[in-house]
Amino acid sequence: MQFLEQKDLLNRTNEMIGRSGVIGEETNRLLMYLIFTSSVNLQLKVYH
């Protein structure tokens, strides 16, 4: 929960994606993350 409350959440998330092995493509990997999380959020709303 602390991670989610930190300032500059998107940049920190992007850094962590890079550390996980997705090298380069900083803009594309962040866009991919936002699309994925939006899609999952919409799916959860449909099932509840």
C-alpha atoms as one frame of an Amber mdcrd trajectory, in Angstrom:
protein
   0.000   0.000   0.000   2.910   2.332   0.681   4.000   2.045  -2.944   0.590
   3.196  -4.154   0.659   6.231  -1.885   4.044   7.507  -3.102   4.371  10.544
  -5.313   5.067  10.019  -9.010   3.422   6.580  -9.053   3.507   6.140 -12.837
   7.231   6.853 -13.110   7.999   4.511 -10.205   5.851   1.822 -11.811   7.655
   2.339 -15.110  11.020   1.958 -13.349   9.900  -1.292 -11.739   8.726  -2.675
 -15.089  12.193  -1.870 -16.434  13.842  -3.675 -13.524  11.681  -6.712 -14.197
  13.293  -7.146 -17.595  11.435  -4.936 -20.086  14.402  -2.927 -21.332  13.956
   0.351 -23.194  10.653   1.403 -24.699   9.810   3.435 -21.590   6.750   5.072
 -23.158   5.443   1.842 -24.675   5.843  -0.208 -21.519   3.990   2.404 -19.479
   1.241   2.555 -22.080   1.046  -1.243 -22.012   0.716  -1.165 -18.212  -2.078
   1.427 -18.312  -4.010  -0.482 -20.979  -3.663  -3.754 -19.083  -4.737  -2.342
 -15.738  -7.673  -0.508 -17.335  -8.757  -3.710 -19.055  -8.538  -5.728 -15.834
 -10.484  -3.037 -13.973 -13.262  -3.125 -16.559 -13.415  -6.922 -16.428 -13.719
  -6.864 -12.644 -16.642  -4.434 -12.842 -18.449  -6.711 -15.297 -18.140  -9.747
 -13.016 -19.294  -7.971  -9.839
